[in-house]
Amino acid sequence: MTYLCLQCLPDPHLRQRMATDNASPGECDFCEAEAQVVSIEDIALECHLVLRTHFRRSDRVPAVWLHDRTPAGSDLTATLASLNAVPTDALDELARAVTEAGFDRDTFSSWYETDPHEDDDPWFERRTDTEGPMSSSWKRAEASLRTESRYVNPMAMDMLNSVFLNIADDRTKMDEPVIMEAGPGTGRTELFRARVFSTSEDLENAMKHPERFLGTPPAGLGRAGRMNAKGQPVFYGATAAEIAIAEVRPPVGSWVVVAAFEITRPLQLLHLSRLRGLKLDETLSLFDPKSVTGAQRRDFLRVLSEQMVMPVMPDLEEREYLLTQVISDYLATHPATSLDGIIYPSAQLGPNMQSEVSGNVVLFAKSSFVRNADAGRNTASFSLWEYEEDGPGKYPNPEIQITKGPSKVDCASDARPESLALLYDQIKIHQVKGVQYQTWSDEVTVWTPSTTSASDL
């Protein structure tokens, strides 16, 4: 049996665990020191547990054994080397012991076994499906929110803390932060918002005070949405006018006004798509129990970020939006996060139309105030039609005239800081003439009596 002293174990967490549970006086077979030593079998058992927890066999997939592709990741020896468990000279001995540790005497099989007709080593890659325990806890918290209490719920708060409390420290595998800046001096200075009007008269009335009717709805009047409860004054916008139109789902025959808003102060936005590719802290040892919870959180955030933007049928919105509404409240109000909003993919765009820099943006109530939105009188005069001189006909020729700005008294009713300003010269009016859909289709197989056996009748 091979022994290593504790000083020959590079990983401090493995060394501490071995010192606590397995060390005894003896001679190290590598540095020949008389010291506290542990057997290679004890080390191998810990390595086996790490491999089962954080890795999966990448050579057991059809692409490898059917199409002779090179497995993803690394072979056993290289994977063990990445754990930094033993000196390089001991890796071959460790690989042998790990293979023995994975043998199941009840089934006479091993997790490390390979095709006996091939002289190949097992290959491994990092798992991305360790979210199970956290998903179960989240489902219990979600059930509690639906059936017990939404507003004061310790179970939900504990779960939210475990997932989002340190979100500002997260980075992607490309070393990108998940919190992005928007506003002056950044790459994101404008947002677009669309409103649907059934009649031209409604449109004309709204355009007399476009800051109010095209911007954030007043507190208490807005309907519930994906990221807000009913009555919360949040701003739903998009990074492009086309996305804004798609999000409001206008019917044929309606009018759509799309307005651009300048972001007037620095804002911090959670980039939801980046949660799909988080990396673990590179300084964290896989022998550290924190690495398990870190991996579970990473994989859970990937699943959760996808669930948060899934399309929801209109008749299910009240139920399905509860989770995203609670998350938004937490991100907006918790002192450790205190974000201004979220940028997230549009559920109305097909997969081929999504991009890293485009999507929807929701600004939370504290960061959604539009300049002049609470003015007590109209801020503009507006005309939609141009009338023919020689007949009763008319055609759209929208014109807006900005009136004198509001007084200080007009602006005193809302204490929130200004975050947005309407850009009058970027307002566009659309008449919806038709709608296109991207669909998946498949033919229905029809079975007739002539193709059905008598025993099936």
C-alpha positions as CSV (number, residue, x, y, z in Angstrom):
1,M,0.0,0.0,0.0
2,T,1.3,3.5,-0.9
3,Y,1.3,6.3,1.6
4,L,1.7,10.0,1.3
5,C,2.4,12.5,4.0
6,L,0.1,15.5,4.5
7,Q,2.7,17.9,3.2
8,C,2.7,16.1,-0.1
9,L,-1.0,16.9,-0.6
10,P,-1.2,20.2,-2.5
11,D,-4.9,20.9,-1.9
12,P,-5.4,22.4,1.6
13,H,-9.0,21.2,1.9
14,L,-8.1,17.6,1.1
15,R,-5.1,17.9,3.5
16,Q,-7.4,19.1,6.3
17,R,-9.9,16.3,5.7
18,M,-7.2,13.7,5.6
19,A,-5.6,15.1,8.8
20,T,-8.9,14.9,10.6
21,D,-10.1,11.5,9.5
22,N,-7.4,9.3,8.1
23,A,-3.8,10.4,9.1
24,S,-1.5,8.2,11.2
25,P,2.3,8.2,11.9
26,G,4.4,6.6,9.2
27,E,6.8,7.2,6.3
28,C,5.9,9.0,3.1
29,D,6.7,6.9,0.0
30,F,7.4,10.0,-2.0
31,C,9.4,12.4,0.1
32,E,10.5,9.7,2.6
33,A,9.7,11.9,5.6
34,E,8.6,10.5,8.9
35,A,5.3,12.3,9.4
36,Q,1.5,11.9,9.5
37,V,0.6,9.9,6.4
38,V,-2.5,8.7,4.6
39,S,-3.0,5.9,2.1
40,I,-3.5,6.4,-1.6
41,E,-6.7,4.5,-1.3
42,D,-8.1,7.0,1.2
43,I,-7.2,9.9,-1.1
44,A,-8.7,8.0,-4.1
45,L,-12.0,7.6,-2.3
46,E,-12.2,11.4,-1.8
47,C,-11.2,11.9,-5.5
48,H,-13.9,9.4,-6.5
49,L,-16.5,11.4,-4.7
50,V,-15.4,14.6,-6.3
51,L,-15.6,13.0,-9.8
52,R,-19.1,11.6,-9.2
53,T,-20.2,15.0,-7.9
54,H,-18.7,17.4,-10.3
55,F,-18.0,15.4,-13.5
56,R,-19.7,13.1,-15.9
57,R,-18.4,10.4,-18.3
58,S,-18.0,12.1,-21.6
59,D,-17.1,9.0,-23.5
60,R,-20.5,7.3,-22.9
61,V,-22.4,9.3,-25.5
62,P,-23.5,8.2,-29.0
63,A,-21.2,10.8,-30.8
64,V,-18.3,8.8,-29.3
65,W,-19.2,5.2,-29.5
66,L,-21.3,5.4,-32.7
67,H,-19.4,8.1,-34.7
68,D,-15.9,7.7,-33.2
69,R,-15.7,11.3,-32.1
70,T,-13.1,12.5,-29.6
71,P,-14.8,12.8,-26.1
72,A,-15.1,16.2,-24.5
73,G,-13.0,17.0,-21.5
74,S,-10.0,15.0,-20.4
75,D,-9.0,11.4,-19.6
76,L,-8.8,10.1,-16.1
77,T,-5.2,11.0,-15.4
78,A,-5.6,14.5,-16.7
79,T,-8.8,15.0,-14.8
80,L,-7.2,13.9,-11.6
81,A,-4.3,16.2,-12.2
82,S,-6.8,19.1,-12.4
83,L,-7.9,18.3,-8.9
84,N,-4.4,19.0,-7.5
85,A,-4.8,16.2,-5.0
86,V,-1.3,14.5,-5.2
87,P,2.1,15.3,-6.7
88,T,2.5,14.5,-10.4
89,D,4.6,11.5,-9.7
90,A,1.7,9.9,-7.8
91,L,-1.0,10.4,-10.5
92,D,-0.7,7.0,-12.1
93,E,-1.0,5.3,-8.7
94,L,-3.9,7.5,-7.8
95,A,-5.7,6.7,-11.1
96,R,-5.3,3.0,-10.3
97,A,-6.7,3.5,-6.8
98,V,-9.6,5.6,-8.0
99,T,-10.6,3.0,-10.5
100,E,-10.7,0.5,-7.7
101,A,-12.7,2.9,-5.5
102,G,-15.4,3.0,-8.3
103,F,-15.9,-0.7,-8.4
104,D,-19.3,-1.9,-7.1
105,R,-19.0,-5.4,-5.6
106,D,-22.8,-5.8,-5.6
107,T,-23.1,-5.4,-9.4
108,F,-19.5,-6.3,-10.3
109,S,-19.3,-3.1,-12.4
110,S,-17.3,0.1,-12.2
111,W,-18.1,3.7,-13.0
112,Y,-14.8,3.8,-14.7
113,E,-15.1,0.7,-16.9
114,T,-14.6,1.1,-20.7
115,D,-15.2,-1.1,-23.7
116,P,-13.1,-4.2,-23.1
117,H,-12.3,-4.4,-26.8
118,E,-10.9,-0.9,-26.8
119,D,-7.7,0.2,-25.2
120,D,-9.2,3.6,-24.1
121,D,-9.3,5.4,-20.8
122,P,-12.5,6.9,-19.4
123,W,-13.0,10.6,-20.2
124,F,-14.7,13.2,-18.1
125,E,-16.1,16.7,-18.4
126,R,-17.7,19.0,-15.8
127,R,-21.3,18.5,-15.0
128,T,-23.9,21.2,-15.6
129,D,-26.9,19.4,-14.1
130,T,-26.3,19.6,-10.4
131,E,-29.3,21.9,-9.7
132,G,-31.5,19.1,-8.4
133,P,-31.3,19.8,-4.6
134,M,-31.7,23.6,-5.1
135,S,-34.6,23.1,-7.6
136,S,-36.4,21.0,-5.0
137,S,-36.0,23.7,-2.3
138,W,-37.1,26.3,-4.8
139,K,-40.3,24.3,-5.7
140,R,-41.2,24.2,-2.0
141,A,-40.6,27.9,-1.6
142,E,-42.7,28.6,-4.7
143,A,-45.6,26.4,-3.3
144,S,-45.4,28.3,-0.1
145,L,-45.7,31.6,-2.0
146,R,-48.8,30.4,-3.8
147,T,-50.6,28.8,-0.9
148,E,-49.4,30.4,2.3
149,S,-47.9,33.9,2.1
150,R,-46.5,36.1,-0.6
151,Y,-45.5,39.2,1.3
152,V,-43.9,37.8,4.5
153,N,-42.5,34.4,3.7
154,P,-39.3,33.4,5.5
155,M,-38.9,30.2,3.4
156,A,-39.0,32.2,0.2
157,M,-36.6,34.9,1.6
158,D,-34.1,32.3,2.6
159,M,-34.2,30.8,-0.9
160,L,-33.9,34.2,-2.6
161,N,-30.9,35.0,-0.4
162,S,-29.1,31.7,-1.3
163,V,-29.6,32.4,-5.0
164,F,-29.3,36.1,-5.5
165,L,-27.6,37.7,-2.5
166,N,-24.1,37.7,-4.1
167,I,-25.3,38.1,-7.7
168,A,-23.1,41.1,-8.2
169,D,-19.9,39.0,-7.8
170,D,-20.9,36.5,-10.5
171,R,-19.1,36.3,-13.8
172,T,-19.6,34.3,-16.9
173,K,-17.2,31.7,-18.4
174,M,-16.1,34.6,-20.7
175,D,-15.3,36.6,-17.6
176,E,-18.2,39.0,-18.2
177,P,-20.1,40.5,-15.3
178,V,-23.8,39.7,-14.9
179,I,-24.5,43.2,-13.9
180,M,-24.3,45.7,-16.8
181,E,-24.4,49.4,-16.8
182,A,-26.8,51.5,-18.8
183,G,-27.1,55.3,-19.2
184,P,-24.8,58.2,-20.1
185,G,-21.4,57.1,-21.2
186,T,-22.3,53.4,-21.8
187,G,-23.2,51.4,-24.8
188,R,-26.9,51.4,-23.8
189,T,-28.3,54.9,-23.7
190,E,-31.8,54.5,-25.2
191,L,-34.8,52.2,-24.7
192,F,-37.9,51.7,-26.9
193,R,-41.5,51.3,-25.7
194,A,-44.6,50.5,-27.6
195,R,-48.3,51.2,-26.9
196,V,-51.3,49.8,-28.8
197,F,-54.4,51.9,-29.6
198,S,-57.7,50.5,-30.9
199,T,-58.8,53.8,-32.5
200,S,-57.1,56.9,-33.9
201,E,-59.0,59.0,-31.4
202,D,-57.4,57.2,-28.5
203,L,-54.0,57.7,-30.1
204,E,-54.5,61.4,-30.6
205,N,-55.5,61.9,-27.0
206,A,-52.5,60.0,-25.7
207,M,-50.1,62.0,-27.9
208,K,-51.2,65.2,-26.2
209,H,-49.3,64.0,-23.1
210,P,-46.9,61.4,-24.5
211,E,-44.6,61.2,-21.4
212,R,-47.6,60.0,-19.4
213,F,-49.3,57.7,-21.9
214,L,-46.2,56.3,-23.7
215,G,-44.0,56.1,-20.6
216,T,-44.4,54.3,-17.3
217,P,-48.0,53.8,-16.1
218,P,-48.9,55.8,-13.0
219,A,-48.8,54.0,-9.7
220,G,-51.9,52.0,-9.1
221,L,-53.0,51.8,-12.7
222,G,-50.7,49.4,-14.4
223,R,-51.7,45.8,-14.9
224,A,-49.7,42.9,-13.6
225,G,-46.8,41.8,-15.8
226,R,-43.9,39.4,-16.0
227,M,-41.8,41.4,-13.6
228,N,-44.4,43.4,-11.6
229,A,-47.5,43.0,-9.5
230,K,-50.7,44.9,-10.4
231,G,-50.3,48.6,-9.8
232,Q,-46.5,48.7,-9.6
233,P,-45.2,51.5,-11.8
234,V,-42.5,49.7,-13.8
235,F,-41.2,50.6,-17.2
236,Y,-41.2,47.8,-19.8
237,G,-39.0,48.6,-22.8
238,A,-36.9,47.0,-25.4
239,T,-33.5,47.5,-26.9
240,A,-35.0,47.8,-30.4
241,A,-38.2,49.2,-31.8
242,E,-39.0,45.9,-33.5
243,I,-38.9,44.0,-30.2
244,A,-41.1,46.6,-28.5
245,I,-43.8,46.1,-31.2
246,A,-43.6,42.3,-31.0
247,E,-44.0,42.4,-27.2
248,V,-47.3,44.3,-27.3
249,R,-48.8,41.7,-29.7
250,P,-50.9,44.3,-31.6
251,P,-54.0,43.0,-33.5
252,V,-54.5,43.7,-37.2
253,G,-56.2,47.0,-37.6
254,S,-54.7,48.6,-34.5
255,W,-52.4,51.5,-34.1
256,V,-49.0,51.2,-32.5
257,V,-46.9,54.1,-31.2
258,V,-43.2,53.4,-30.6
259,A,-41.2,55.9,-28.6
260,A,-37.5,56.1,-27.7
261,F,-36.5,57.1,-24.2
262,E,-33.1,58.4,-23.2
263,I,-31.6,56.9,-20.0
264,T,-30.7,60.1,-18.1
265,R,-28.7,58.6,-15.2
266,P,-26.5,55.5,-14.6
267,L,-28.5,52.3,-14.0
268,Q,-27.5,48.8,-13.0
269,L,-29.2,46.0,-14.9
270,L,-29.1,42.3,-14.3
271,H,-28.2,40.6,-17.6
272,L,-30.4,37.6,-17.3
273,S,-29.0,35.7,-20.3
274,R,-25.6,35.7,-18.7
275,L,-26.8,33.6,-15.8
276,R,-26.9,30.7,-18.3
277,G,-23.1,30.5,-18.4
278,L,-21.7,31.3,-15.0
279,K,-18.3,30.0,-13.9
280,L,-17.4,28.9,-10.4
281,D,-14.8,30.7,-8.3
282,E,-11.5,29.5,-9.8
283,T,-9.9,29.6,-6.4
284,L,-12.5,27.3,-4.9
285,S,-11.2,23.7,-4.3
286,L,-13.5,20.9,-5.5
287,F,-12.7,19.2,-2.2
288,D,-14.3,22.2,-0.4
289,P,-18.0,21.5,0.4
290,K,-18.7,25.1,-0.8
291,S,-17.9,23.9,-4.3
292,V,-20.9,21.6,-4.3
293,T,-23.4,24.4,-3.3
294,G,-21.7,26.7,-5.7
295,A,-22.1,24.3,-8.6
296,Q,-25.8,23.6,-7.6
297,R,-26.4,27.4,-7.6
298,R,-24.7,27.9,-10.9
299,D,-26.7,25.2,-12.6
300,F,-30.0,26.3,-10.9
301,L,-29.5,29.9,-12.1
302,R,-29.1,28.5,-15.6
303,V,-32.4,26.7,-15.4
304,L,-34.2,29.5,-13.6
305,S,-33.0,32.2,-16.1
306,E,-34.6,30.0,-18.9
307,Q,-37.8,29.6,-16.9
308,M,-38.2,33.3,-16.3
309,V,-38.5,34.1,-20.0
310,M,-40.6,31.2,-21.2
311,P,-43.7,32.2,-23.1
312,V,-46.8,32.3,-20.9
313,M,-50.4,31.9,-22.2
314,P,-52.5,35.0,-21.4
315,D,-55.0,33.0,-19.2
316,L,-52.1,31.7,-17.1
317,E,-50.2,34.9,-16.6
318,E,-51.5,35.6,-13.1
319,R,-50.3,32.3,-11.8
320,E,-47.1,31.9,-13.8
321,Y,-45.8,35.5,-13.2
322,L,-45.8,35.1,-9.4
323,L,-42.3,33.7,-9.3
324,T,-40.7,36.4,-11.6
325,Q,-42.6,39.1,-9.7
326,V,-41.2,38.0,-6.4
327,I,-37.7,37.8,-7.8
328,S,-38.0,41.3,-9.2
329,D,-39.2,42.7,-5.9
330,Y,-36.2,41.1,-4.2
331,L,-33.6,42.4,-6.7
332,A,-35.1,45.9,-6.6
333,T,-35.4,46.3,-2.8
334,H,-32.7,44.1,-1.1
335,P,-29.8,46.3,0.1
336,A,-27.2,43.8,-1.1
337,T,-28.6,43.9,-4.7
338,S,-30.6,47.1,-5.1
339,L,-30.7,46.8,-8.9
340,D,-32.5,49.2,-11.2
341,G,-33.8,46.6,-13.6
342,I,-33.3,43.5,-15.7
343,I,-32.5,42.9,-19.4
344,Y,-33.8,39.6,-20.6
345,P,-34.6,37.8,-23.9
346,S,-38.0,38.5,-25.6
347,A,-40.3,35.5,-25.5
348,Q,-41.9,36.9,-28.7
349,L,-38.8,36.4,-30.8
350,G,-37.8,33.2,-32.4
351,P,-34.5,31.5,-31.5
352,N,-32.8,32.7,-34.7
353,M,-33.7,36.4,-33.8
354,Q,-32.2,36.4,-30.3
355,S,-28.9,38.0,-29.6
356,E,-26.6,38.8,-26.6
357,V,-27.2,42.6,-26.8
358,S,-30.9,42.7,-27.7
359,G,-34.0,42.0,-25.7
360,N,-36.5,43.4,-23.2
361,V,-35.6,45.7,-20.3
362,V,-37.7,46.2,-17.2
363,L,-36.9,49.2,-15.0
364,F,-38.2,48.8,-11.4
365,A,-40.5,51.3,-9.9
366,K,-37.7,53.3,-8.2
367,S,-35.9,53.7,-11.6
368,S,-38.8,54.1,-14.0
369,F,-39.8,57.8,-13.7
370,V,-40.1,59.7,-17.0
371,R,-39.3,63.4,-17.1
372,N,-42.6,65.4,-17.2
373,A,-44.8,62.3,-16.8
374,D,-46.6,63.8,-13.8
375,A,-47.2,67.2,-15.4
376,G,-50.7,68.4,-14.5
377,R,-51.5,69.5,-18.1
378,N,-50.9,68.4,-21.6
379,T,-47.3,68.7,-22.8
380,A,-48.0,68.8,-26.5
381,S,-50.5,69.4,-29.2
382,F,-50.9,66.7,-31.9
383,S,-52.6,66.0,-35.2
384,L,-52.7,62.7,-36.9
385,W,-54.4,63.4,-40.2
386,E,-53.7,65.6,-43.3
387,Y,-57.0,66.4,-45.1
388,E,-57.2,66.7,-48.8
389,E,-58.0,70.2,-50.0
390,D,-60.4,69.2,-52.8
391,G,-62.3,66.4,-51.0
392,P,-63.3,64.6,-47.9
393,G,-60.3,62.3,-48.0
394,K,-57.5,62.2,-45.4
395,Y,-54.2,60.4,-44.9
396,P,-51.8,60.0,-41.9
397,N,-49.4,62.8,-41.5
398,P,-48.6,62.9,-37.7
399,E,-47.3,66.2,-36.3
400,I,-46.6,67.1,-32.7
401,Q,-45.9,70.5,-31.2
402,I,-44.2,70.7,-27.8
403,T,-45.9,73.1,-25.5
404,K,-44.3,75.0,-22.6
405,G,-42.7,72.7,-20.0
406,P,-44.4,72.0,-16.7
407,S,-43.8,74.2,-13.6
408,K,-42.0,73.0,-10.5
409,V,-45.4,72.5,-8.8
410,D,-46.4,70.1,-11.6
411,C,-43.3,67.9,-10.9
412,A,-43.7,67.8,-7.1
413,S,-46.0,64.9,-6.9
414,D,-43.4,62.1,-7.6
415,A,-40.3,61.9,-5.4
416,R,-38.6,59.3,-7.5
417,P,-35.4,60.5,-9.3
418,E,-35.8,61.0,-13.0
419,S,-34.4,58.1,-15.1
420,L,-35.9,58.5,-18.5
421,A,-36.6,61.3,-21.0
422,L,-38.9,61.0,-24.0
423,L,-37.1,61.6,-27.3
424,Y,-39.8,63.4,-29.3
425,D,-37.9,63.2,-32.6
426,Q,-37.9,59.4,-32.4
427,I,-41.6,58.7,-32.1
428,K,-43.0,56.5,-34.8
429,I,-46.7,55.6,-35.5
430,H,-47.5,52.3,-37.1
431,Q,-50.8,50.9,-38.6
432,V,-50.8,47.1,-38.2
433,K,-51.7,45.6,-41.6
434,G,-50.8,42.0,-41.0
435,V,-48.9,39.6,-38.6
436,Q,-46.4,36.9,-39.4
437,Y,-45.8,33.8,-37.2
438,Q,-43.0,31.3,-36.8
439,T,-44.4,27.9,-36.2
440,W,-43.4,24.3,-35.9
441,S,-45.7,21.8,-37.7
442,D,-46.0,18.1,-38.2
443,E,-48.4,15.9,-40.1
444,V,-51.0,13.8,-38.2
445,T,-50.8,10.1,-38.8
446,V,-54.3,8.8,-39.5
447,W,-55.2,5.2,-38.6
448,T,-58.3,3.7,-40.3
449,P,-60.2,0.5,-39.7
450,S,-58.4,-1.1,-42.6
451,T,-55.0,-0.5,-40.9
452,T,-56.1,-1.7,-37.5
453,S,-56.0,-5.4,-36.5
454,A,-59.1,-7.1,-35.3
455,S,-57.5,-7.6,-31.9
456,D,-57.3,-3.8,-31.4
457,L,-61.0,-3.3,-32.0
